[in-house]
């Protein structure tokens, strides 16, 4: 059954100190299910990424670029110092 995905879960997939058994369980569920996100989800995620960069816990901590077609997300990624693919 589809479900609504909140950024408080998704950030746990990228920021180690926010990872929990629950965030992992939701990630596993997405292998067979789908999630719906609010319209502002991408902007919220970009803000979380920006906060992570400022706190030294960069979402792209592996030095990897982000792939996105969303203009606002790409702009926010650039402002956060994340390279685009």
N, C-alpha and C positions, 0 to 999 in steps of 0.2 A: 504494500500500500504506500503510495507517495506520502511524503511528509514535508513540513516546512523546516528548512535548515537555517539556523542562526549562526552568525559569525563567531559567537562564543565557542562553538564547537569547531568550526573550520579553522580558527586560529590555532587550535591545539594540534593540528596536523603539521604546522609550520614553526611554531614557537615552542621549543621543548618544555619550558616551565609551565605551559598551559595544557600540555598533553595529559590525558587521563585514560583510564580504562573505558570510560564512556565515549570520549572522542574517537578512540580506536574502534569501538563497537559500531559507532555511526558510520565510520569510514568503511568498515566491513559490510555493513548493510547496503551501502551504495553500490556494491558489486552486483547486487541483484535487484535493487530498487532505485527509485529516482527521487530527487529532492526538488522542491519548489523553493525559490528564494524571493524575499521581498524586493520591490523595485530598487530600493536603496542599498541592496546587499553589496554590490560591487564598490560603491563609494565607502561603505562602512569597512569593507575588507581593506581597501586602499588606506584608510585612516589607521587601521590596526597595523598594517605593514609600515606605515610612516612612523607610528609610535614605537614599533619594534626596532626600527633603524635608529631612532633617537636614544633608545634604551640599550643599544648594543646587541639586540637580539633580532637581527635582520631576518625577515621572512625568506629572502633569497640568500641565506647565510652560506650557501654553497657557492655563491658567486655566479649563479645561473640567471640568465635573462628570463623575463616573463613574456609569454605569448598571449596576446589578447587583441581582439578586434574592437573592443569597447574604447572609444576615444577618451572618455572621462577616466577610466581606469588606467589607460596608458599615460595620460597627463599626470595623474596622481603618482604612478610608479616612477616617472621621470623626476618629479618633485621630491620623491623619497629616496632618490639615488639608485633606483633599480634599473638595470639595463633592459631594453626591449629587444625582443627577437625579431 
